[in-house]
Amino acid sequence: MRSLHKITLFGIALGCAVILVLSIASVVQSQQMTESEPYLLGGQTTIFDTTPNAFSQPAPGIEREQYLLFFVGNSFFNQNWVMAPSSTEARDGLGPFFNSRSCAGCHFKDGRGRAPETPGETPTGLLFRLSIPERGANNQNLPDPIYGGQYQEAAVEDVLPEGSIQIDYTEISGAFADGRPYTLRQPTYTLTDLNYGEMHPDMMISPRVANQMIGLGLLEAVPEETLLALADPDDTDGDGISGRPNTVWDDVTQQFAIGRFGWKANQPTILQQVSEAFNGDIGITTSIVPTQNCSPAQTLCAGVLDGGVPEIPDDDLLKVVLYSSVLAVPAQRDYDDPQVQRGAEIFAEAGCQSCHIPTLQTGAHPTISALSNQEIHPYTDLLLHDMGAGLADHRPDFDATGSEWRTPPLWGIGLVETVNGHTNYLHDGRARNLLEAVLWHDGEARASRDAVLNLSQADMDALVTFLRSL
């Protein structure tokens, strides 16, 4: 393992200066907070930032050493990786295949990716998971024998990328109860220009858009008992909602655990989520995922030099995990606006709170005390729900079926346009705005969707205004 990257004296001085400023800001901010206020979406770690950098701030209250490590982790998150060998030894080992050269290439400004809007446009944070119907010893999906578990459209020099993608949209028309029309767009995905032969005949493909990074450490600190108490897999209360946890394999503990992260809650920890993303998205090995992301059939991979074993040492990997854990949640905006308050009432009346649970309590975080014992308002239960045939990807993932998805947190959704310059939502970005995202709901959410279809224009506007305030 190569020696750790050394921080220069200038970097330390700069980090200390930033720490001082942020510490003062944190004290002033904490004096203005009352934990019981629901607009403090991240509890005492909430920030008040509505700028394009709203998703990129450290949580108030973290320790001074964690502030310094936050900025080191930020550099590994944002800077591009390069081919090996390179004089930039701390960041070489890109590929052989990859979807992006950096974490920020998918999570721009720590925000949400989107699908291409025009033919030929390069995707920003859109990837495709691949698997065949058979399962592994730990109930995990098995990859395509040639193309692996993730389709990659880019490769290093002298290696052919796996192929390209083509996205076609079909407009679906509908109408609200009062006759007002609406349209949704149904995507069709085609993997084209395959450079390594045909895929498995029973290949299952799932598109996934990179989600915003805020509040992950808070969600990790929610006790397992809380999630199990929220679960109702047999719908014993008869409300039509049967959320259940995804039971997944933890590569570190070598045992099954409850999944929390990813669109199907297929990752149990931020450490494993980050490690899998390094490997699948950038082609960087870690101690958690130590093998290169190429199959024996892709022989050109054999000649590509690696950037060390592993390519990102544990010490640096943990800095990225810390960075990912303490990205702060912005406060709700305009919470005292009568239209926002009316929208919150409609949200509850329509039953949206049955899955998008407004309030959770964190337990004791093992390493970041600022995230412990916080009353947070993420609007999620972190459970799987059947969302109907329209949103189904027909690709199971551990216990998740092809039509089940984890309830995505709603905190921050109203700032995506400010941070990322678009308003695309859902797991593949098909929804062009928040209302379209609501109208795609089906399955367990059908009753809530139908309630929205019966709203007046004024009430619908209030609902959207409430969502945009989060």
N, C-alpha and C positions, 0 to 999 in steps of 0.2 A: 504493500500500500504506500503510495507516495506521501511525502510530508505534507502537513496541513498548510493551507494557504495563509500567508502571514499578512496581517493588517498593518498598514504603514502608520507611522506616528501622525502623519497628517490626517489619516482616516480616523484614528482614535480621537484626535483633537476635534475634528468635525463632528464625530459621533457624540462626544461629550457636550458640545455646544447645542446640538439638536436635543439631546436628553434634557438639558437644563430648560430649554424653551418648552419642550413638551411636558416636562414635569410641572412647571409653573401653570401651563394651560390646563393640565389635568386637575390640579388643586382648585383652580378657579371654577372649572366646569363642575367638579364634584360638589362644590358648595352650592351650586344652583340646582342640583338634582334632588328629587324625592323618589325613592325606589318604587313606590306604589303607583307612580304615574305611568299609564299605559303607553304614552307617546315615547317613553324611553325604551325603545324596542330591544336594545341590548343591555337593559338594566343599568348598573353603575358604569358599564363600559361603553355606553352610548356616546356618540360624537354628534356635533352639530355642524355638518358640512354638506352643502348642496352644490358644490363645484364639480367639475369633471374629475377631481381626485377624491371624490366622496367614498370610494371603496378601498382606498389605498392607505388609510391612516391606522396607526397602531392603537390598540385599545387603551384608554386611560387606566392608570392604576397598575400597569405591569411594572416589574422591577427594573431598576436602571440597567443592570446587565442584560436583561431581556430586550430593552430598547436598543442597545448596541447590536445584539445578535439579530434583532429584527431587520436592521439596515443591511447587515451582511446577507441575511436570507433574501432580502429584497433584491440584492445585486444578482444572486444566483437565479432568482425567479425571472428577472427582466433581461439579463444579458444573453446574447446568442451563444450557443455552443458551436464549436467548430470541429472539423475533421482532425483526427489524430494521424501522425504526430504533429504537435504544434508547440510554439513557444508559450502559448497560453495554456499551460499544463493543467490549470485548475478547471478549465472548461473545454477540454478537448475529448473527443470520443463520439461525436455526433453520428447518428445512424447505426448501421448501414441504411435502414429505411427510417423515415420520420414523417410526421404530419406538420411539425413546426420546429423551428430552431431554438425556441425558448418557451417557457411556461406562459409568458406574457403574449406570445404569438397567438395563443388561443384565448387566454384570459386577459385581453387588452385592458390595461388600467384596473386589473383584478375584477373585470366585469364579465359580461356575457358575450359569447360568440354569436354568429349568425350564418345562415346558409347563403350561398351566392344569390344575388338578385338578378343577374343577367348571365346568359350562356358564356362560358369561358372564364368567368370571374373566379379567382382563387378563393376557396372557402376560408372563412375566418373563424376557427374554433369549431368546425363541423367535422366529425369523424364517423367511421362506420365500424361497429363491432361485428365480428364474424364468429360463427360456431356451427358445429354439426350436431345432430340430435343426440348422439351418445354422450354419456356423462363420465367424469373421472371418479377416482376413489373417494373424493371428498365432496361429491355432488357438484363439482364445478363444470362449467362448459368446456368442451374440447374444441380446439381450434381447427380451422381448415388445414389439411395436411400440407398444403403449399403456401397459402397466404397468411396463415397464422390466425391470431385472435383479433387483429385489427388491420384494416386496409390502409395502406400508406401510399400517398400520391407523390412523395418526394424521396430522393435517395442521394447519397454522396456520389462524388465523381467516380466514373467507370462502373457504376451499378445502375441498372435500369429500375425506375420506380415500379411499383406493383401495377399501376394503371391509373385511370382517370375516372371521374364520375359524371353522370348526366342527371340533371333534375328537371322533371317536367311537372307542371302544375295544371290541375283541372279545377275550374271554378264550380263550386257547389252553391246553389241558390236556395234561400229559405226566406221565411217571413216571421215577424213577431206577431203576437196575437191580435194586435190592432192593424195589421196589414203592412207595416213598414218592412221593406225588403232588406236582406243582408246577403253577403256572399262570403264563403270560406274557400280556402284553396287546399286541395288535396294533392300532396306531392307523390310522385313516382320516381324511384331511384333506380338507376342502371349503372352498374360498374362496367366500364368500357376499357378498351385498349389493354387487356390483360397481357402482361409481358412474360408470365411464367406458366401459361397453360390454363386449362379450364379449372374452375372451382369444383368442389364437391357437389354432386348432384342434389343433395339435400341441404345445401348451404342456407343458413339463417343469417339475415343481415339486419342490423339495428342502427339507425342514424342517431347520433347524440351531439347536441350543441353544448359547448363549454358553458358552465354556469358561473354566476358571480361567486366570489370567494369569501364574502363577509360572514362573520359569525360562526365559522366552522368549529372553533374551539369551544364555544358555548354549547353548540349542539352535541359535541362529544362529551360534554360534562353533564348532560341530562342523564339521570340514573336509569339503568336498564329496567328497574322495577316500574318506573313511570311509563315507559313505552309498553311494557307488558300489561299494565293496568288499563291503558288506552285501547289495547287490542280487543277486538270482538270478532274473531274469525268465523264464528257460527251465527253472527247477528242475533244473539240471544235477547237483545232488547227490541228487536223487530223494527228498527228504524231504517233498514235498508242499507246500512253502512257496516261493512265487515272488515275493517282494517286489520292487518296482521303483520308481524315483523318478518323480515327476510333473515333466515338463518344461513350464515355464510362461513367460509373458512378463513381463519386468521393465520397467516403464514408465520407470524412471530411466535404466538403462543402454541401453535400447532393444535388448535382445537376450534370447535364451532363457536360462533359469537353472533350477536345481533348486528345486522348491517344498518348503517346510518347514512352513508355517503354514496353519491352516484344516483343517476336517474331511477335505477331499480334497487337502490339501497344494497348494492352488491359489495360494498367495502365496509369493514368494521371500524377502521381507525383512519385518522388523517395520515399517519405514517404509511399505511399500506396504500391509501389513495394516491399520495404523492409519489411513492415508489413505482406503482403501476403506471402512472402518468409519465414519469421520466422514461420508463422503458417503452411503453406503447407509443407515446406521442413524439419523443425526441430520440429514442434509441440509446438512452443512457442507462447503464447497468448500476444496480445498487446491491447491497448485501441482502435485501429482501427479494429482489428480482435480479439474479446474477447472470442470466443468460441473454445473449443478443437476440433481437427480435427478428430473426430470419430462420427459415426452415432448411432442412438438408437439401430440398429440391432447388433452393435458390443458391446455386453454387458460387455465384459471384461474391457472396458475402464472405466466403472463406478467406479471400485475399485482403479484406479490409482490416487495417490495424485498429486495435482498441486503444482507449485512453487510460488504461490502467485496470486493475481488478480490485474492487469495482471502480467504475469510471467517476462516480461521485462518492467520496469516502463518507462514512457514517457521520463524522463530525459536521461536515457541510450539509449532508442530507437533513440532519436534525435542525439546522438553522432554517432550512426551507420549511420544515414542518412547523417550527415555531412561528415563522412569518405567516404561514397559512392559518395558524391557529388563532392569531391575535389581531387579524384584520377587523377593525371595529365596524359596528353596525350604526349607520346614520339614524338619527331620530325621525319619527313621523313628523311630517310637515302639516301645517294648517289644521292641527287636530281640533282646534276650537271653532273652526268654520262650520256653520250650521249645515251646509251641504255635505261636508265630510262626515259629520255626525249622523245625518240622515242616511248616508251611504253605509255607515257601519251598522245601523239598524237593519237595513235591507239585507246586508251581508249575513247577519244573524238570522233574520226571518226566513231567508231562502235556504237555510241549513248549511251554508258554506262552512260554518264553524265546526261542523261534525268531523271534518277531516283537517281543515286549516285551523287547528287549535290555537287560539290567540295567545295563551299564556302557559309557559312551562317554567319549572324551577330547576336550576342546575344544582348538582351536588358538589362534592369536593373534587376539584381538578387536581390530578397528582403532581403536576409540575408548575402550573400557572395559577397562583392563588387569586389573582384578580378575576378569574372566570368562575370562581367557586361561589356557591350560594347566591346566585343572581336570579331575580325574577325577570324573565325575558319574554318577549312577545314576537316569536318567529312566524306564527300562523302556519304551523305544521305539526303533525303527529309522528313524522318520520316512519310511517307505516305504509305498507303496500295496499293499494285499492284498485279494483277492476274499473277501468275507465272506458270500457266498451270497445266495440269493433273498430270504430273510426280512428282511434288513437293506437290501436294494437300494432306492435312490431312483429308479433308472432315468433318472438325469440325469448324463451324462458331464460332465467338467470338465477341459479340456485333455486330457492323456493318460489321466486316470482314467475308468474305465468306470462304468456305473450301479450296479455292485455292489462297486466298490472303495472302500476308505477308508484314510486314513493311520492307522498304528498310533498311538493316542493315548498320550501319556506317562501313567504311573500315579502319578508322585509327587504327593502331595497328595490323592489320592482318598479317603483315610480321614478327612480333615478337612472334607470338603464339608458333612457334616451339622452340624458345629460352626460353620462359617463361614456357610453358607447355609440351614440349617434344613431340608434335605431330603436324600434319598438317591437321586435320580434320575440315571441314567447313560445312556450311548450318545448318538449324534448328535442324537437328537430327544427324549431324556429318557424314553423308553418303559419302560426298566428301572427298577423301583421299589427295587432294591437291587443290591448287587454280584453276588450269585449269579444273579439274573435276567440281568444284563449278560453273564455268562459263558455262560449257557444260550442266548443269542441267537446265539452264535458259530456259524458254519457255513463252507462253502467251504473255504478253506485252513486254517481253524481247526477243522474238523469233528473231526479226530482228538483234538485237545485237549478239545473239548467232550464227546466220547464218553468220554474218560478220566475227566472230572469226573462224568459220569452213573453211572459205575461205582464211585465212591468210597463208603466207609462214611460214616455220619453224623459220626463223630469226625474223619475226615480232611477231610471237607467243611468242618466248622467250623474246622479248622486253616487250610485254604486261605483262607477268608473272613477269619479273624483276621489272617493275614499281609497280605492286601490292605488291610485297614483300618489296618494299621500304617504303610503307605506315605504 
